[in-house]
Amino acid sequence: MPRKTKLSVETLCEEVTAYLAGRINTNEGARQLGLNWQSFSDWVRRYESEGIKGLQPKTVNKRYGPELKARAVGGISSRGRIAPANLQKICNSWPRNVPKVDKSV
């Protein structure tokens, strides 16, 4: 069963595309949807990486394999202490469309 969201995919898409087209800023988009700016930015990032599919409710959490997890931890720990703004850049640099791990094995 999909997770429930208070916003329709169409409403999210309208606001996100308006933001990406430069018609509104982050705060305006967030205010119109009743979100904080960070949540709105998360929706924008999901739309940019996954398209309209990124705005649809998810049915399960993503599962990542041990190799990807090790690379991610290694990439972060090799940089030492990370400022929150840089952490977002690091997260955006990792692929979002990674194959799911088969948990039945």
N, C-alpha and C positions, 0 to 999 in steps of 0.2 A: 504494500500500500504506500503511495507517495506521501512524503511529508507535506503537511499543510502549510500554505503560505497565504498571507492576507492580501497579496497582490497578484493580479492576473499576469500572465506572460505578456499579453498585449499592452497592458499599462506599463510594465517594466520596460518593454521594448521601445515604447514611445518616448519615455523619459531618457533612457540610455542613448538612443539614437539622436535625440535632441541635444544631449550633452556632447556626443561625439561630433555632431555637425557644428558645434560652437554656438548654438542658440541659447543655451543655458549653462550656468556653471555648476560645480559640484553641490554647493550649498542650496541652490535653487532646486535642483533635481531631488536632493534628499528631502527638502522641505515639502515639495509637492507630493512625494510618496509617503511622508510621515516617517522617514528614516533619519538616522544620523549620517554625517558625511562619509564616515568610514564604511558603513553598510552599503551606501550607494556606490562608493568606489569599488567595493567587492563585486557588486552586480556588473559594473562596467568592465572590470577585469575578466569576469567570467564570460561576458558577451564577446569581448575581444579575443579570448582564447578558444571559445567553443561555439560562438555564434548564437543563434536563437536557442539552440539546445541547452546552452549554459544557463538560460533563464527558466527552464522548465524544472519542476520539482524533482528532486532526486529520490530514488527508491531505496538505494543502499549507499553505504559509505564506500569510498574508493579504497582499494587495497593495493599496496605497493610491495614489490618483491624486495628481498634482502639486499640485492646488489644495488638497487636504486637508493635504498635507505642508507647504505654504507657510503655511497658517493655523496649523498646530500649532507650527511654528518661530517664527512671528511672535508667537504667544501666549506662548510660553516666553521668548523674548528680550526682549519688552517688559516683562517682570517683573524683569529683571535676574538677579542670582544667586538660586538657589532652594535652599531647604533640602530634604533628601531626603523628609521627611514631606509637604511641600507638593507635591513632584513627583508623589507618588502621587495626591494630590487632583486635580492637573491631568490626569494620565493617565485617571483615572476620569471626568472631565468630557467626554472625547471619546467620540463614538459608536463602538460596537463592531460594529454591523451595517451597515458601510459597503459599498456595492457593490464587488465586485472589479474591478480594472482588467483589461481584455482585453489580454493581452500579445501577441496575434497581430497587432495593428495596428502 
